[in-house]
Amino acid sequence: MQFTAIDVETANADMASICQIGIAQFKNGVVSNKWKTYIDPEDYFDDLNVSIHGVDARAVRGAPTFRDASDSIGAKQI
């Protein structure tokens, strides 16, 4: 079986505040390829979210916004 899993982390309770995206491809139950990138959520970071995933404003400094990254994410061949 082959499938692709996508995981996002958010900066705060707003589901649109994506600050990291990870993509993993699986083949026969084993990770065959993976990719991740930070995303500038253009929003504030809630201490609760940072305590869960460790991504803060410093980590995303200089990262693309979701709008800027979405085309390359959609075309990503990992």
N, C-alpha and C positions, 0 to 999 in steps of 0.2 A: 504494500500500500504506500502511496506517495501523497503527501499533503504539505501545505505551507501554513505556518502559524504566524500571526502578527500580534505583537504586544505593544501597548503604549503606556507611558507614564504621564501623569498630569501634574502641573504645577500647583493646582488647587482643586477645589471641589467641582469646578466648571469642566465638563467633559471636553470642551474645546481648548483647554489650556495644555495641549500636548507639548511635552518637553523632551521626550525621547521615544523613538520608534525602533523596535527590533523585529526582524523577520528571520524565521528559521524554516528551512526545508528539511523534510524527513523522507527517507526512503527505507522501507522495510523496518520501521521502528527506530532508525538511527538518524541523528542529525547529519545531513549530507552537506549542508551549506548554511551559513548564517551571516547576517549583516545588521548593523545598527548605526543610528546617527542621533545626535542631539538636535533639538528643534527649539528655536527661540519662541516661546509661547506669547510673547508680547503681553504678558500679564504678570501678576505678582506670584511669588512662591509662598505657599502656606507651610508653616513649620511642621504640621502633621504630615503632609505629603513628602516633604524633604526627609523626615525621619523614617519614612517607609522605604523610599527608593534611593535616597542620597543625592539626587540631582537638584542642584541649586542654581541661582542666577550666575554664579561664576562658571559653572560647567557649560552653560549654553551661550556664554559670551562669544559673539562672532559666528554663532550657528545660524543656518538659514531659518526663515519662518516656514510654517507649514505650507503656506501658499507658494513660496519659492522652491520648496523641496518636493512638492506633490507630483510634479511631472516626472522628476527623476525617480521617485519612489515607485510610481506606476509603471515605469519602464525598466525598473531594476531587474536585472538578470543575475540573481545570486547563485 
